[in-house]
Amino acid sequence: MDIEECIKTRRSIRQFKNGSLSEKEIQDILSLAILAPAPHHTKPWRFVIVNQEKRSAFADAMGAKWRLDLLKDNIKEDNIEKLLLKSKEKIIAAPTLIIGCIDKASLRHYDDASKDNYEMIMSHHSFGAALQNILLIANQRNLAAYWISSPLYAPQESQKVLNYPTEWQAVAAIAIGKNKNNFTQPKRTQVPINNYMHWVS
Ligand SMILES: Cc1cc2nc3c(=O)[nH]c(=O)nc-3n(C[C@H](O)[C@H](O)[C@H](O)COP(=O)(O)O)c2cc1C
């Protein structure tokens, strides 16, 4: 598959065949993820592979934080339960679950808080590029994969329960595994490109 075809056919796929990826497959994919561009060659990406035994505790730890946020938003208790359960099911159903982190220790630091903030924003850009590498290589290898943003909202809870270095800040998870019977999402509706553009003359 050439690069253009790979970009065009990449979709978030949330249905998987049973069975996690091998260590070698995970290493291969992450070796490509970390070829992403990064600000000042900082290499800010880190990855935590969460085995099945830890999934429930991980989802519960993030869920406890999310519950507090939802209560603040006045969401009803039974709706909260449904949302937490759905989120936990996704975490458990992922054949392989990779938490993506930014290593804060790898970033440039300044005395100026706003400059530090830009460094963090740039590291998120770089993380997105790394994650897109994962999604594209997954597509090329006929794997199913999708982005899960819940760890972004509970970075401390995530770190505590999974016990990775405290300087690693969770920003997303990726669920990845074998594609269930070559499942593909319905085709996209094409939006005219000029809708996203502003030409300056
Ligand atoms: C920053 C970001 C966060 C996302 N978070 C989630 C998520 O928490 N759960 C989920 O199912 N999909 C998530 N997605 C996937 C989007 O829903 C998906 O990319 C979008 O619907 C477009 O579909 P496509 O990826 O098939 O083109 C996320 C995507 C991005 C870029």
The ligand as an SDF file (V2000), in Angstrom:
LIG
                    3D

 31 33  0  0  0  0  0  0  0  0999 V2000
   -7.2140   13.6730   20.1240 C   0  0  0  0  0  0  0  0  0  0  0  0
   -8.1640   12.5470   19.7750 C   0  0  0  0  0  0  0  0  0  0  0  0
   -8.8940   11.9510   20.7850 C   0  0  0  0  0  0  0  0  0  0  0  0
   -9.7470   10.8720   20.4990 C   0  0  0  0  0  0  0  0  0  0  0  0
  -10.3740   10.2340   21.5240 N   0  0  0  0  0  0  0  0  0  0  0  0
  -11.1400    9.1660   21.2680 C   0  0  0  0  0  0  0  0  0  0  0  0
  -11.7390    8.4310   22.3390 C   0  0  0  0  0  0  0  0  0  0  0  0
  -11.5550    8.7540   23.5230 O   0  0  0  0  0  0  0  0  0  0  0  0
  -12.5050    7.3770   22.0320 N   0  0  0  0  0  0  0  0  0  0  0  0
  -12.7230    6.9770   20.7360 C   0  0  0  0  0  0  0  0  0  0  0  0
  -13.4420    5.9980   20.5220 O   0  0  0  0  0  0  0  0  0  0  0  0
  -12.1420    7.6270   19.6890 N   0  0  0  0  0  0  0  0  0  0  0  0
  -11.3760    8.7080   19.9340 C   0  0  0  0  0  0  0  0  0  0  0  0
  -10.7580    9.3750   18.8850 N   0  0  0  0  0  0  0  0  0  0  0  0
  -10.9660    8.9220   17.5010 C   0  0  0  0  0  0  0  0  0  0  0  0
  -11.9680    9.8240   16.7690 C   0  0  0  0  0  0  0  0  0  0  0  0
  -13.2510    9.5880   17.2520 O   0  0  0  0  0  0  0  0  0  0  0  0
  -11.8670    9.5250   15.2700 C   0  0  0  0  0  0  0  0  0  0  0  0
  -10.5660    9.8330   14.8190 O   0  0  0  0  0  0  0  0  0  0  0  0
  -12.8790   10.3430   14.4760 C   0  0  0  0  0  0  0  0  0  0  0  0
  -14.1800    9.9100   14.7700 O   0  0  0  0  0  0  0  0  0  0  0  0
  -12.6690   10.2490   12.9650 C   0  0  0  0  0  0  0  0  0  0  0  0
  -12.7260    8.9030   12.5430 O   0  0  0  0  0  0  0  0  0  0  0  0
  -11.5040    8.2020   11.7730 P   0  0  0  0  0  0  0  0  0  0  0  0
  -10.3420    8.1250   12.7520 O   0  0  0  0  0  0  0  0  0  0  0  0
  -12.0130    6.8420   11.3990 O   0  0  0  0  0  0  0  0  0  0  0  0
  -11.1530    9.0430   10.5940 O   0  0  0  0  0  0  0  0  0  0  0  0
   -9.9140   10.4410   19.1520 C   0  0  0  0  0  0  0  0  0  0  0  0
   -9.1730   11.0740   18.1360 C   0  0  0  0  0  0  0  0  0  0  0  0
   -8.3050   12.0980   18.4420 C   0  0  0  0  0  0  0  0  0  0  0  0
   -7.4970   12.7230   17.3360 C   0  0  0  0  0  0  0  0  0  0  0  0
  1  2  1  0
  2  3  1  0
  2 30  2  0
  3  4  2  0
  4  5  1  0
  4 28  1  0
  5  6  2  0
  6  7  1  0
  6 13  1  0
  7  8  2  0
  7  9  1  0
  9 10  1  0
 10 11  2  0
 10 12  1  0
 12 13  2  0
 13 14  1  0
 14 15  1  0
 14 28  1  0
 15 16  1  0
 16 17  1  0
 16 18  1  0
 18 19  1  0
 18 20  1  0
 20 21  1  0
 20 22  1  0
 22 23  1  0
 23 24  1  0
 24 25  2  0
 24 26  1  0
 24 27  1  0
 28 29  2  0
 29 30  1  0
 30 31  1  0
M  END
$$$$
